[in-house]
Amino acid sequence: MRYLGIDYGARRIGLALSDEKGEFAFPNATVPNDGSTIDRIGKICVKEGVQEIVIGDTRAGNEGENVITKEAEDFAELLSKHTRLVVHRVREAWSSMEASRFAPKGKEHDDAAAAAIILQRYLDTLPR
């Protein structure tokens, strides 16, 4: 089963795809968060044969909401309606920090890499 991972941001959204078996996540792209984002992600889902979506839960480490939580939750709901796919929420705490540890010099902030970390966290919870 192929999954799409999302690192939601107010300006940019990182995307990652799993392999066809749904075992490994790979950074895919970073897209602007604008009026075309939902449609663009929907087209990627169709093209890549995505069957489920995983989006980072933006809540703070103490489970409290932050300034972007409501926006990200609304986005996830709209995306689910548009694509007719299940959207799972996964803790994203520290995913950008973790991605930066493995990034090449000068590319420390990579939203697609953060999306891959979020997606891999989810994939690692699935039974094999």
N, C-alpha and C positions, 0 to 999 in steps of 0.2 A: 504494500500500500504506500502510495506517495503522499507526503505531507508538505505543506508550505508553512514555514516559520516566519513570524513577524515581530520585529522590534519597532513598536510604535513611537513616533516622535511628532511633535507639533509641526515641524518643518520638513523632516525627512522620515522615511519609513524603510527600515532594512528588511530584506527578504532573503530567505534561505529555503532550499529544497532538500528533501531527503532523497536517498537512493530509492529505487523501485521497491525494495524489500522493506523500506521504512526502518532501517537500522542506523544509518549515518546521515548527518546533516552537513550541508555544504553551503557556504555563502553564495548568494545568487546576484542580487542587485540592490541598489539603493534608489528609491524613487521619491520625487517630491510629494509632500502631502498637500495636494491641491484638489480642485474640483474633479479631476480625472482619475484620482487614485483608486477608488473602488472599482471603476470599470477596467482600469489597467491591471489590477490584481486579478479580477475575474477572468480576463483574457489569458493571463499567465496560468491560472488554475486549469483552464480548458486545454491550453497548448501543452502543458506538462503533465496532464492527467492527475492532478491533485485530487485526493479524495477527502482529506480533512485538513483543517487549518489550526495552527497553534500560535497564539499571540501572547506576548509577555504581559503579565499582570503588573501594572505600574505602581501598585501599592508599595508604600515604604516598608522597611524591614520590620517595623512594629505593627504591620497590617493596616496602618492608617492611610487614608486617602491623601493624595497630594494634588497639586494644581492640574495635573493632566489626567488623573484617574477617570473622571466622568467622561471626558472627551474620548479616551481610549476605549472605554466600555461601550459608548455609543457607536464608535467606529466598528468594534467587533460585532455588535448586533446588526448594524447596517450591512456589513460584509457578509454575514451569515445569510441574511435575507436575499442579498443580491446574488450570491453564488449558490445558495441552497445547500451549503456544506456545513457540517458541524464545526464550530470554532471552540477549541479548548483554550482555557486560560492557564498559564504556567507562571510561577514566580520568576520575575526577571531581575530580581535584586542582584546587583553587582555584575550583570552580564556584560555591560560595556567595559567595566574595569577589567574583567577577565579577558575579554577580546583584545584589549589594548596590550595585555602582557605578551601576546603572541604576534602582535602586528609588526610589520617592518617599520623601520625608522621613518618618521614623517607621515605614517598612515595609522597613527594610534587610535583615531576615532573612526571606526568602520562599522556602520550600522548593520551591514549585511553579515559581518562576522558575529556581532552581538545576536542577530536573529538566529544564526546557526547554533550558538550556544544555548539559546532559549529552546530551540527545537530539539537539540541533542538531549537536553535535560528531560524533555517529555519522552523522547524515544527510549531513553534509558529506563523509564518506568514501565514500559510495556513488556508483557511476558513474551518470551522467545520460545 
